Amino acid sequence: MANSETIRSQSVACRSLLLAASLPLAAPAATRGEDASQYVDASDYVQGEAQIDAWFSMLSQLKRGFDEICGDTFCEGDYSNIESLRYRCSVHQASGRIGTCVWVFAASEEEIDPATGEITVASKFWRCPTPLAHGTTLEELLAALAGTSALDAPLPRSERSIYDGLTDCL
């Protein structure tokens, strides 16, 4: 049997761990020299009817563009059912500069066991960053992707496109 000193030490250690787990995590370090707590989702940043329409039009164009090319490009091979889940950007509230944009995808591969009828599923997720130039504003991104080919449009101050970012990722 453990002596009372060992039990007390373990009890103190458990209480310390519980206290540490209940404290909020420290805020992440500032991104690119800015206060990271001032970043919001782009959908919360856009203002006015024109900018809101541009944001949601861009999201629609990106999804449509991906769906149109998926079968001939990314959706060949093991994961033939890749689905776009969400495209999100963080935007610095005061400056409008984008912190990061990420497009999240998911897919699965299913196999039926002919003897039992059981289905095994292999799932996969991708987090694909958009290759944006440092300091790109949301307004610049919306203007650059305003056409009917948002997936292939050159990103502001760059030769790259969102499609190029996907080829690096998927």
ABEGO torsion letter per residue (X at the ends): XBBAAAAAAAAAAAAAAAAAAABBBBBBBBBGGBBAAABBBAAAABBEAAAAAAAAAAAAAAAAAAAAAAAABAABEABAABBBABBBBBBBAAAGBBABBBBBBBBBBBBBBAAAGBBBBBBBBBBBBBBBBBGBBAAAAAAAAABABAAABBBBGBABBAAAAAAAAX
